[in-house]
Amino acid sequence: MSKNNSTTMFDKLMQAQQKAEEVKKRLDGISVSGEAEGGKIRIIASANKEIKEVIIDPDFLAQADKEELEELLIVALNKTLQQAENVSQSEMQAMSQDLLGGLGGLGNLFNK
C-alpha cells in the first residue's frame, strides 16, 4: 500500500469518527416519548436513550396500585426506548450512506 493510500484510509477513519460524534450530538438534542394508559404515564428521553422526564397524571397516581403503575411504566419506557432506537438507526443509516457514498466504488458493495 502506498503512503498516499494509507493517508486516505486514515482520513476516512477520522471522517467516520467525526461523523459519529456529530450524530451522537444530534441524537442528544432529539426528544422521543412513549406513553401508556392514554397518556396518563408519559416518558421523555433523548434519542440516545437517556431518560429525561417521567410524567404521571396525579389523579391516575392517586388511584393506581403499585403493580399497575409498575406495569404501565414498563410499557411507556419500552415504547420510548423503541422510539429512540428507531431515530438512532435512521441517523446512523444516513451517516453510513453519506460515508459510503464518499468511498466511490466501495460504497456500491454495501448498498446492494
C-alpha positions as CSV (number, residue, x, y, z in Angstrom):
1,M,0.0,0.0,0.0
2,S,1.4,3.3,-1.0
3,K,1.8,6.1,1.5
4,N,-0.9,8.1,-0.3
5,N,-3.5,5.3,0.1
6,S,-2.8,4.9,3.8
7,T,-3.3,8.6,4.3
8,T,-6.6,8.4,2.5
9,M,-7.8,5.5,4.6
10,F,-6.7,7.3,7.8
11,D,-8.6,10.4,6.6
12,K,-11.7,8.3,6.0
13,L,-11.4,6.8,9.5
14,M,-11.1,10.3,11.0
15,Q,-14.0,11.5,9.0
16,A,-16.1,8.5,10.2
17,Q,-15.2,9.2,13.8
18,Q,-16.1,12.9,13.4
19,K,-19.5,12.0,11.8
20,A,-20.2,9.5,14.6
21,E,-19.6,12.3,17.1
22,E,-21.9,14.6,15.1
23,V,-24.7,12.0,15.1
24,K,-24.3,11.5,18.9
25,K,-24.7,15.2,19.5
26,R,-27.7,15.3,17.2
27,L,-29.3,12.4,19.0
28,D,-28.7,14.1,22.3
29,G,-30.8,17.0,21.0
30,I,-33.7,14.9,19.7
31,S,-36.6,14.1,22.1
32,V,-38.7,11.0,21.9
33,S,-41.5,9.9,24.1
34,G,-43.7,7.0,24.9
35,E,-46.9,6.8,26.9
36,A,-49.3,4.3,28.5
37,E,-52.9,4.4,29.6
38,G,-53.9,7.1,27.2
39,G,-51.1,9.5,28.2
40,K,-51.6,9.1,32.0
41,I,-48.0,8.0,32.1
42,R,-45.5,9.7,29.7
43,I,-41.8,9.2,29.4
44,I,-39.5,11.6,27.6
45,A,-36.0,10.7,26.6
46,S,-33.2,11.7,24.2
47,A,-32.7,9.7,21.1
48,N,-29.5,8.5,22.8
49,K,-31.8,6.6,25.2
50,E,-31.3,8.9,28.2
51,I,-34.5,9.3,30.2
52,K,-35.1,13.0,30.7
53,E,-38.6,13.1,32.3
54,V,-41.3,10.8,33.8
55,I,-44.7,12.4,33.9
56,I,-47.6,10.6,35.8
57,D,-51.0,12.1,35.9
58,P,-51.7,12.9,39.6
59,D,-55.3,11.7,39.5
60,F,-54.2,8.4,38.0
61,L,-51.4,8.1,40.6
62,A,-53.8,8.6,43.4
63,Q,-56.0,5.6,42.4
64,A,-53.4,3.3,40.8
65,D,-52.0,0.4,42.7
66,K,-48.3,-0.4,42.8
67,E,-48.4,-3.3,40.3
68,E,-50.5,-1.4,37.8
69,L,-48.2,1.6,38.0
70,E,-45.1,-0.6,37.5
71,E,-46.6,-2.4,34.5
72,L,-47.6,0.8,32.8
73,L,-44.2,2.4,33.5
74,I,-42.6,-0.6,31.8
75,V,-44.9,-0.2,28.8
76,A,-44.2,3.6,28.5
77,L,-40.4,3.1,28.9
78,N,-40.3,0.4,26.3
79,K,-42.2,2.5,23.8
80,T,-39.8,5.4,24.5
81,L,-36.7,3.3,24.1
82,Q,-38.1,1.8,20.8
83,Q,-38.7,5.3,19.5
84,A,-35.1,6.3,20.5
85,E,-33.8,3.1,18.7
86,N,-35.7,4.0,15.5
87,V,-34.4,7.5,15.4
88,S,-30.9,6.3,16.2
89,Q,-30.9,3.7,13.5
90,S,-32.2,6.3,10.9
91,E,-29.5,8.7,11.8
92,M,-26.7,6.0,11.7
93,Q,-28.0,4.7,8.4
94,A,-27.9,8.3,6.9
95,M,-24.4,8.7,8.2
96,S,-23.3,5.3,6.8
97,Q,-24.7,6.1,3.4
98,D,-23.1,9.5,3.4
99,L,-19.7,7.9,4.3
100,L,-20.0,5.0,1.8
101,G,-21.0,7.4,-0.9
102,G,-17.7,9.1,-0.3
103,L,-15.8,5.9,-0.9
104,G,-16.6,5.8,-4.6
105,G,-17.0,2.2,-5.9
106,L,-16.7,0.6,-2.5
107,G,-20.0,2.2,-1.4
108,N,-21.9,0.2,-4.0
109,L,-20.7,-3.1,-2.4
110,F,-22.7,-2.3,0.8
111,N,-25.8,-0.8,-0.8
112,K,-26.8,-3.9,-2.7
